[in-house]
Amino acid sequence: MAPAELIELKIQIEDLLSKGFIRSSVSPWGAPVLLVKKKDGK
């Protein structure tokens, strides 16, 4: 992942965390998450 993409990803994750849409997990069975744009580009 390019450095600019990594920065954008971190910003988006922090935004989602602060809004309560996602939360951190400490589960030993946790899985990585892949964020994908919708077909309309949003």
PDBQT receptor file of N, H, CA, C and O in Angstrom, charges set to zero:
ATOM      1  N   MET A   1       0.854  -1.168   0.000  1.00  0.00    +0.000 N 
ATOM      2  CA  MET A   1       0.000   0.000   0.000  1.00  0.00    +0.000 C 
ATOM      3  C   MET A   1       0.904   1.236   0.000  1.00  0.00    +0.000 C 
ATOM      4  O   MET A   1       1.881   1.310   0.745  1.00  0.00    +0.000 OA
ATOM      5  N   ALA A   2       0.560   2.187  -0.838  1.00  0.00    +0.000 N 
ATOM      6  H   ALA A   2      -0.234   2.127  -1.444  1.00  0.00    +0.000 HD
ATOM      7  CA  ALA A   2       1.334   3.425  -0.938  1.00  0.00    +0.000 C 
ATOM      8  C   ALA A   2       1.188   4.243   0.346  1.00  0.00    +0.000 C 
ATOM      9  O   ALA A   2       0.153   4.171   1.007  1.00  0.00    +0.000 OA
ATOM     10  N   PRO A   3       2.207   5.015   0.702  1.00  0.00    +0.000 N 
ATOM     11  CA  PRO A   3       2.124   5.826   1.924  1.00  0.00    +0.000 C 
ATOM     12  C   PRO A   3       0.907   6.745   1.965  1.00  0.00    +0.000 C 
ATOM     13  O   PRO A   3       0.291   6.902   3.019  1.00  0.00    +0.000 OA
ATOM     14  N   ALA A   4       0.554   7.350   0.844  1.00  0.00    +0.000 N 
ATOM     15  H   ALA A   4       1.055   7.223  -0.013  1.00  0.00    +0.000 HD
ATOM     16  CA  ALA A   4      -0.617   8.238   0.811  1.00  0.00    +0.000 C 
ATOM     17  C   ALA A   4      -1.899   7.455   1.085  1.00  0.00    +0.000 C 
ATOM     18  O   ALA A   4      -2.797   7.945   1.770  1.00  0.00    +0.000 OA
ATOM     19  N   GLU A   5      -1.981   6.237   0.550  1.00  0.00    +0.000 N 
ATOM     20  H   GLU A   5      -1.251   5.839  -0.007  1.00  0.00    +0.000 HD
ATOM     21  CA  GLU A   5      -3.159   5.395   0.786  1.00  0.00    +0.000 C 
ATOM     22  C   GLU A   5      -3.232   4.978   2.252  1.00  0.00    +0.000 C 
ATOM     23  O   GLU A   5      -4.316   4.938   2.835  1.00  0.00    +0.000 OA
ATOM     24  N   LEU A   6      -2.098   4.673   2.837  1.00  0.00    +0.000 N 
ATOM     25  H   LEU A   6      -1.218   4.705   2.362  1.00  0.00    +0.000 HD
ATOM     26  CA  LEU A   6      -2.058   4.276   4.245  1.00  0.00    +0.000 C 
ATOM     27  C   LEU A   6      -2.527   5.419   5.144  1.00  0.00    +0.000 C 
ATOM     28  O   LEU A   6      -3.266   5.198   6.102  1.00  0.00    +0.000 OA
ATOM     29  N   ILE A   7      -2.098   6.629   4.832  1.00  0.00    +0.000 N 
ATOM     30  H   ILE A   7      -1.497   6.809   4.053  1.00  0.00    +0.000 HD
ATOM     31  CA  ILE A   7      -2.537   7.796   5.604  1.00  0.00    +0.000 C 
ATOM     32  C   ILE A   7      -4.043   7.968   5.486  1.00  0.00    +0.000 C 
ATOM     33  O   ILE A   7      -4.721   8.193   6.488  1.00  0.00    +0.000 OA
ATOM     34  N   GLU A   8      -4.577   7.865   4.267  1.00  0.00    +0.000 N 
ATOM     35  H   GLU A   8      -4.026   7.682   3.452  1.00  0.00    +0.000 HD
ATOM     36  CA  GLU A   8      -6.021   8.010   4.051  1.00  0.00    +0.000 C 
ATOM     37  C   GLU A   8      -6.787   6.919   4.794  1.00  0.00    +0.000 C 
ATOM     38  O   GLU A   8      -7.830   7.194   5.387  1.00  0.00    +0.000 OA
ATOM     39  N   LEU A   9      -6.285   5.689   4.771  1.00  0.00    +0.000 N 
ATOM     40  H   LEU A   9      -5.437   5.465   4.290  1.00  0.00    +0.000 HD
ATOM     41  CA  LEU A   9      -6.934   4.585   5.478  1.00  0.00    +0.000 C 
ATOM     42  C   LEU A   9      -6.978   4.853   6.981  1.00  0.00    +0.000 C 
ATOM     43  O   LEU A   9      -8.007   4.644   7.623  1.00  0.00    +0.000 OA
ATOM     44  N   LYS A  10      -5.859   5.317   7.539  1.00  0.00    +0.000 N 
ATOM     45  H   LYS A  10      -5.023   5.488   7.018  1.00  0.00    +0.000 HD
ATOM     46  CA  LYS A  10      -5.821   5.621   8.972  1.00  0.00    +0.000 C 
ATOM     47  C   LYS A  10      -6.824   6.712   9.329  1.00  0.00    +0.000 C 
ATOM     48  O   LYS A  10      -7.489   6.629  10.361  1.00  0.00    +0.000 OA
ATOM     49  N   ILE A  11      -6.936   7.739   8.476  1.00  0.00    +0.000 N 
ATOM     50  H   ILE A  11      -6.395   7.806   7.637  1.00  0.00    +0.000 HD
ATOM     51  CA  ILE A  11      -7.891   8.824   8.717  1.00  0.00    +0.000 C 
ATOM     52  C   ILE A  11      -9.316   8.281   8.718  1.00  0.00    +0.000 C 
ATOM     53  O   ILE A  11     -10.115   8.616   9.592  1.00  0.00    +0.000 OA
ATOM     54  N   GLN A  12      -9.630   7.442   7.732  1.00  0.00    +0.000 N 
ATOM     55  H   GLN A  12      -8.981   7.170   7.022  1.00  0.00    +0.000 HD
ATOM     56  CA  GLN A  12     -10.984   6.888   7.641  1.00  0.00    +0.000 C 
ATOM     57  C   GLN A  12     -11.296   5.983   8.830  1.00  0.00    +0.000 C 
ATOM     58  O   GLN A  12     -12.407   6.020   9.360  1.00  0.00    +0.000 OA
ATOM     59  N   ILE A  13     -10.337   5.181   9.247  1.00  0.00    +0.000 N 
ATOM     60  H   ILE A  13      -9.435   5.151   8.816  1.00  0.00    +0.000 HD
ATOM     61  CA  ILE A  13     -10.552   4.292  10.394  1.00  0.00    +0.000 C 
ATOM     62  C   ILE A  13     -10.774   5.106  11.663  1.00  0.00    +0.000 C 
ATOM     63  O   ILE A  13     -11.674   4.796  12.444  1.00  0.00    +0.000 OA
ATOM     64  N   GLU A  14      -9.968   6.140  11.880  1.00  0.00    +0.000 N 
ATOM     65  H   GLU A  14      -9.237   6.392  11.246  1.00  0.00    +0.000 HD
ATOM     66  CA  GLU A  14     -10.149   6.996  13.054  1.00  0.00    +0.000 C 
ATOM     67  C   GLU A  14     -11.521   7.658  13.035  1.00  0.00    +0.000 C 
ATOM     68  O   GLU A  14     -12.166   7.779  14.076  1.00  0.00    +0.000 OA
ATOM     69  N   ASP A  15     -11.970   8.087  11.857  1.00  0.00    +0.000 N 
ATOM     70  H   ASP A  15     -11.445   7.989  11.011  1.00  0.00    +0.000 HD
ATOM     71  CA  ASP A  15     -13.287   8.714  11.726  1.00  0.00    +0.000 C 
ATOM     72  C   ASP A  15     -14.391   7.722  12.095  1.00  0.00    +0.000 C 
ATOM     73  O   ASP A  15     -15.307   8.062  12.844  1.00  0.00    +0.000 OA
ATOM     74  N   LEU A  16     -14.304   6.504  11.576  1.00  0.00    +0.000 N 
ATOM     75  H   LEU A  16     -13.560   6.228  10.968  1.00  0.00    +0.000 HD
ATOM     76  CA  LEU A  16     -15.314   5.485  11.872  1.00  0.00    +0.000 C 
ATOM     77  C   LEU A  16     -15.293   5.094  13.349  1.00  0.00    +0.000 C 
ATOM     78  O   LEU A  16     -16.346   4.858  13.941  1.00  0.00    +0.000 OA
ATOM     79  N   LEU A  17     -14.103   5.023  13.944  1.00  0.00    +0.000 N 
ATOM     80  H   LEU A  17     -13.247   5.214  13.463  1.00  0.00    +0.000 HD
ATOM     81  CA  LEU A  17     -13.994   4.727  15.377  1.00  0.00    +0.000 C 
ATOM     82  C   LEU A  17     -14.648   5.827  16.205  1.00  0.00    +0.000 C 
ATOM     83  O   LEU A  17     -15.391   5.543  17.144  1.00  0.00    +0.000 OA
ATOM     84  N   SER A  18     -14.373   7.081  15.857  1.00  0.00    +0.000 N 
ATOM     85  H   SER A  18     -13.769   7.312  15.094  1.00  0.00    +0.000 HD
ATOM     86  CA  SER A  18     -14.918   8.194  16.642  1.00  0.00    +0.000 C 
ATOM     87  C   SER A  18     -16.432   8.302  16.517  1.00  0.00    +0.000 C 
ATOM     88  O   SER A  18     -17.096   8.763  17.445  1.00  0.00    +0.000 OA
ATOM     89  N   LYS A  19     -16.988   7.883  15.376  1.00  0.00    +0.000 N 
ATOM     90  H   LYS A  19     -16.449   7.509  14.621  1.00  0.00    +0.000 HD
ATOM     91  CA  LYS A  19     -18.437   7.927  15.171  1.00  0.00    +0.000 C 
ATOM     92  C   LYS A  19     -19.138   6.710  15.768  1.00  0.00    +0.000 C 
ATOM     93  O   LYS A  19     -20.366   6.684  15.852  1.00  0.00    +0.000 OA
ATOM     94  N   GLY A  20     -18.374   5.707  16.181  1.00  0.00    +0.000 N 
ATOM     95  H   GLY A  20     -17.377   5.728  16.113  1.00  0.00    +0.000 HD
ATOM     96  CA  GLY A  20     -18.961   4.523  16.787  1.00  0.00    +0.000 C 
ATOM     97  C   GLY A  20     -19.448   3.486  15.788  1.00  0.00    +0.000 C 
ATOM     98  O   GLY A  20     -20.128   2.534  16.168  1.00  0.00    +0.000 OA
ATOM     99  N   PHE A  21     -19.107   3.660  14.503  1.00  0.00    +0.000 N 
ATOM    100  H   PHE A  21     -18.555   4.433  14.193  1.00  0.00    +0.000 HD
ATOM    101  CA  PHE A  21     -19.523   2.685  13.494  1.00  0.00    +0.000 C 
ATOM    102  C   PHE A  21     -18.715   1.394  13.595  1.00  0.00    +0.000 C 
ATOM    103  O   PHE A  21     -19.204   0.315  13.260  1.00  0.00    +0.000 OA
ATOM    104  N   ILE A  22     -17.474   1.518  14.060  1.00  0.00    +0.000 N 
ATOM    105  H   ILE A  22     -17.077   2.394  14.333  1.00  0.00    +0.000 HD
ATOM    106  CA  ILE A  22     -16.619   0.350  14.267  1.00  0.00    +0.000 C 
ATOM    107  C   ILE A  22     -15.993   0.475  15.648  1.00  0.00    +0.000 C 
ATOM    108  O   ILE A  22     -16.018   1.548  16.252  1.00  0.00    +0.000 OA
ATOM    109  N   ARG A  23     -15.435  -0.617  16.143  1.00  0.00    +0.000 N 
ATOM    110  H   ARG A  23     -15.415  -1.488  15.653  1.00  0.00    +0.000 HD
ATOM    111  CA  ARG A  23     -14.735  -0.578  17.419  1.00  0.00    +0.000 C 
ATOM    112  C   ARG A  23     -13.547  -1.529  17.357  1.00  0.00    +0.000 C 
ATOM    113  O   ARG A  23     -13.523  -2.469  16.561  1.00  0.00    +0.000 OA
ATOM    114  N   SER A  24     -12.579  -1.271  18.198  1.00  0.00    +0.000 N 
ATOM    115  H   SER A  24     -12.598  -0.508  18.844  1.00  0.00    +0.000 HD
ATOM    116  CA  SER A  24     -11.394  -2.119  18.265  1.00  0.00    +0.000 C 
ATOM    117  C   SER A  24     -11.766  -3.477  18.832  1.00  0.00    +0.000 C 
ATOM    118  O   SER A  24     -12.702  -3.594  19.623  1.00  0.00    +0.000 OA
ATOM    119  N   SER A  25     -11.042  -4.484  18.432  1.00  0.00    +0.000 N 
ATOM    120  H   SER A  25     -10.281  -4.388  17.789  1.00  0.00    +0.000 HD
ATOM    121  CA  SER A  25     -11.288  -5.832  18.921  1.00  0.00    +0.000 C 
ATOM    122  C   SER A  25     -10.025  -6.383  19.566  1.00  0.00    +0.000 C 
ATOM    123  O   SER A  25      -8.917  -6.167  19.076  1.00  0.00    +0.000 OA
ATOM    124  N   VAL A  26     -10.205  -7.093  20.664  1.00  0.00    +0.000 N 
ATOM    125  H   VAL A  26     -11.105  -7.268  21.063  1.00  0.00    +0.000 HD
ATOM    126  CA  VAL A  26      -9.087  -7.765  21.313  1.00  0.00    +0.000 C 
ATOM    127  C   VAL A  26      -9.281  -9.281  21.251  1.00  0.00    +0.000 C 
ATOM    128  O   VAL A  26      -8.603 -10.035  21.949  1.00  0.00    +0.000 OA
ATOM    129  N   SER A  27     -10.206  -9.707  20.415  1.00  0.00    +0.000 N 
ATOM    130  H   SER A  27     -10.756  -9.094  19.849  1.00  0.00    +0.000 HD
ATOM    131  CA  SER A  27     -10.509 -11.125  20.286  1.00  0.00    +0.000 C 
ATOM    132  C   SER A  27      -9.354 -11.871  19.622  1.00  0.00    +0.000 C 
ATOM    133  O   SER A  27      -8.808 -11.411  18.619  1.00  0.00    +0.000 OA
ATOM    134  N   PRO A  28      -8.984 -13.022  20.180  1.00  0.00    +0.000 N 
ATOM    135  CA  PRO A  28      -7.940 -13.823  19.529  1.00  0.00    +0.000 C 
ATOM    136  C   PRO A  28      -8.412 -14.401  18.195  1.00  0.00    +0.000 C 
ATOM    137  O   PRO A  28      -7.597 -14.880  17.406  1.00  0.00    +0.000 OA
ATOM    138  N   TRP A  29      -9.714 -14.360  17.940  1.00  0.00    +0.000 N 
ATOM    139  H   TRP A  29     -10.375 -13.971  18.581  1.00  0.00    +0.000 HD
ATOM    140  CA  TRP A  29     -10.266 -14.866  16.688  1.00  0.00    +0.000 C 
ATOM    141  C   TRP A  29     -10.594 -13.745  15.709  1.00  0.00    +0.000 C 
ATOM    142  O   TRP A  29     -11.234 -13.978  14.684  1.00  0.00    +0.000 OA
ATOM    143  N   GLY A  30     -10.158 -12.535  16.024  1.00  0.00    +0.000 N 
ATOM    144  H   GLY A  30      -9.638 -12.345  16.857  1.00  0.00    +0.000 HD
ATOM    145  CA  GLY A  30     -10.426 -11.387  15.152  1.00  0.00    +0.000 C 
ATOM    146  C   GLY A  30      -9.842 -11.598  13.767  1.00  0.00    +0.000 C 
ATOM    147  O   GLY A  30      -8.848 -12.303  13.593  1.00  0.00    +0.000 OA
ATOM    148  N   ALA A  31     -10.468 -10.984  12.804  1.00  0.00    +0.000 N 
ATOM    149  H   ALA A  31     -11.275 -10.412  12.946  1.00  0.00    +0.000 HD
ATOM    150  CA  ALA A  31     -10.011 -11.099  11.421  1.00  0.00    +0.000 C 
ATOM    151  C   ALA A  31      -9.789  -9.706  10.844  1.00  0.00    +0.000 C 
ATOM    152  O   ALA A  31     -10.485  -8.759  11.210  1.00  0.00    +0.000 OA
ATOM    153  N   PRO A  32      -8.820  -9.584   9.943  1.00  0.00    +0.000 N 
ATOM    154  CA  PRO A  32      -8.632  -8.288   9.291  1.00  0.00    +0.000 C 
ATOM    155  C   PRO A  32      -9.860  -7.928   8.459  1.00  0.00    +0.000 C 
ATOM    156  O   PRO A  32     -10.592  -8.805   7.999  1.00  0.00    +0.000 OA
ATOM    157  N   VAL A  33     -10.070  -6.652   8.277  1.00  0.00    +0.000 N 
ATOM    158  H   VAL A  33      -9.475  -5.941   8.651  1.00  0.00    +0.000 HD
ATOM    159  CA  VAL A  33     -11.235  -6.176   7.534  1.00  0.00    +0.000 C 
ATOM    160  C   VAL A  33     -10.758  -5.469   6.278  1.00  0.00    +0.000 C 
ATOM    161  O   VAL A  33      -9.773  -4.731   6.300  1.00  0.00    +0.000 OA
ATOM    162  N   LEU A  34     -11.462  -5.702   5.196  1.00  0.00    +0.000 N 
ATOM    163  H   LEU A  34     -12.262  -6.302   5.179  1.00  0.00    +0.000 HD
ATOM    164  CA  LEU A  34     -11.153  -5.047   3.934  1.00  0.00    +0.000 C 
ATOM    165  C   LEU A  34     -12.263  -4.058   3.625  1.00  0.00    +0.000 C 
ATOM    166  O   LEU A  34     -13.429  -4.445   3.537  1.00  0.00    +0.000 OA
ATOM    167  N   LEU A  35     -11.916  -2.780   3.458  1.00  0.00    +0.000 N 
ATOM    168  H   LEU A  35     -10.970  -2.466   3.529  1.00  0.00    +0.000 HD
ATOM    169  CA  LEU A  35     -12.892  -1.750   3.117  1.00  0.00    +0.000 C 
ATOM    170  C   LEU A  35     -12.890  -1.569   1.603  1.00  0.00    +0.000 C 
ATOM    171  O   LEU A  35     -11.842  -1.335   1.000  1.00  0.00    +0.000 OA
ATOM    172  N   VAL A  36     -14.064  -1.677   0.994  1.00  0.00    +0.000 N 
ATOM    173  H   VAL A  36     -14.915  -1.867   1.484  1.00  0.00    +0.000 HD
ATOM    174  CA  VAL A  36     -14.179  -1.593  -0.461  1.00  0.00    +0.000 C 
ATOM    175  C   VAL A  36     -15.194  -0.524  -0.820  1.00  0.00    +0.000 C 
ATOM    176  O   VAL A  36     -16.259  -0.437  -0.207  1.00  0.00    +0.000 OA
ATOM    177  N   LYS A  37     -14.859   0.301  -1.829  1.00  0.00    +0.000 N 
ATOM    178  H   LYS A  37     -13.995   0.230  -2.327  1.00  0.00    +0.000 HD
ATOM    179  CA  LYS A  37     -15.798   1.323  -2.283  1.00  0.00    +0.000 C 
ATOM    180  C   LYS A  37     -17.006   0.669  -2.931  1.00  0.00    +0.000 C 
ATOM    181  O   LYS A  37     -16.900  -0.397  -3.539  1.00  0.00    +0.000 OA
ATOM    182  N   LYS A  38     -18.160   1.321  -2.794  1.00  0.00    +0.000 N 
ATOM    183  H   LYS A  38     -18.246   2.187  -2.301  1.00  0.00    +0.000 HD
ATOM    184  CA  LYS A  38     -19.371   0.847  -3.451  1.00  0.00    +0.000 C 
ATOM    185  C   LYS A  38     -19.270   1.139  -4.947  1.00  0.00    +0.000 C 
ATOM    186  O   LYS A  38     -18.394   1.889  -5.377  1.00  0.00    +0.000 OA
ATOM    187  N   LYS A  39     -20.156   0.554  -5.731  1.00  0.00    +0.000 N 
ATOM    188  H   LYS A  39     -20.868  -0.056  -5.382  1.00  0.00    +0.000 HD
ATOM    189  CA  LYS A  39     -20.129   0.746  -7.176  1.00  0.00    +0.000 C 
ATOM    190  C   LYS A  39     -20.298   2.205  -7.569  1.00  0.00    +0.000 C 
ATOM    191  O   LYS A  39     -19.800   2.623  -8.615  1.00  0.00    +0.000 OA
ATOM    192  N   ASP A  40     -21.003   2.997  -6.738  1.00  0.00    +0.000 N 
ATOM    193  H   ASP A  40     -21.407   2.657  -5.889  1.00  0.00    +0.000 HD
ATOM    194  CA  ASP A  40     -21.198   4.411  -7.063  1.00  0.00    +0.000 C 
ATOM    195  C   ASP A  40     -19.997   5.269  -6.646  1.00  0.00    +0.000 C 
ATOM    196  O   ASP A  40     -20.043   6.493  -6.772  1.00  0.00    +0.000 OA
ATOM    197  N   GLY A  41     -18.927   4.640  -6.153  1.00  0.00    +0.000 N 
ATOM    198  H   GLY A  41     -18.890   3.646  -6.051  1.00  0.00    +0.000 HD
ATOM    199  CA  GLY A  41     -17.697   5.342  -5.819  1.00  0.00    +0.000 C 
ATOM    200  C   GLY A  41     -17.641   5.929  -4.427  1.00  0.00    +0.000 C 
ATOM    201  O   GLY A  41     -16.663   6.598  -4.092  1.00  0.00    +0.000 OA
ATOM    202  N   LYS A  42     -18.647   5.707  -3.606  1.00  0.00    +0.000 N 
ATOM    203  H   LYS A  42     -19.441   5.164  -3.878  1.00  0.00    +0.000 HD
ATOM    204  CA  LYS A  42     -18.665   6.267  -2.244  1.00  0.00    +0.000 C 
ATOM    205  C   LYS A  42     -18.233   5.244  -1.225  1.00  0.00    +0.000 C 
ATOM    206  O   LYS A  42     -18.190   5.542  -0.032  1.00  0.00    +0.000 OA
TER     207      LYS A  42
